[in-house]
């Protein structure tokens, strides 16, 4: 995007000059990402030559049939999977060159993840599960209490705060998982079928929440089979048999 400004010459006459306005910075840059499993002398590829940019503030939906590699790609973006080929830059950091501890620190500082299977810690209460991402970011205990109570109220799960995951329904566990992902205000939210275990009204509330977060600057990448959920974003990526097809 450009606009035209003016500057004065030595004789006082205006001359047009071109000024370039930078767009949003690139948060994620993937180059030739591949993932495969070795079977003797053969290989089964899950992802093939994925080259993709995601800019700060985008809301991207990844779609495709089961087995297309959607969740695998999301776990690579979330730095949970370290066994793959190619280049991955996150906020200009070369993830493919970082040690495991460095990747974990980058994830903790910037990324919130909503897993399809919740991944709540069974030996911790709802309150304690929500508190963990804040402790990673060295938030003081008094501040953590205030933030957790606010999120419990926003998600209408105050009455569940002392329960353990095994005492919750699937939908309630998913609500806690979403709350945990957003509580520390990450710059990137990765969501794997975030409304898969929710009633339609709850699912709509979660998607509206994501939309508000995105409007306020949070970058979101979700995996979904739902065209309705995908429509909340501003870009759809299609995967087929591990290939980016659009």
NORHU-V20212 format. One record per helix or strand of 3 or more residues. SS is the DSSP state (H for helix, E for strand). FROM is the first residue (numbers start at 1). LEN is the number of residues. If there is no record, write none. Layout:
ss->SS from->FROM len->LEN
ss->SS from->FROM len->LEN
This chain:
ss->E from->2 len->7
ss->E from->14 len->7
ss->E from->26 len->14
ss->E from->42 len->14
ss->E from->59 len->5
ss->H from->70 len->8
ss->E from->85 len->6
ss->H from->95 len->3
ss->H from->100 len->11
ss->E from->111 len->4
ss->H from->126 len->11
ss->H from->141 len->14
ss->H from->158 len->3
ss->H from->165 len->3
ss->H from->170 len->13
ss->E from->188 len->5
ss->H from->200 len->16
ss->E from->219 len->5
ss->H from->227 len->4
ss->E from->235 len->6
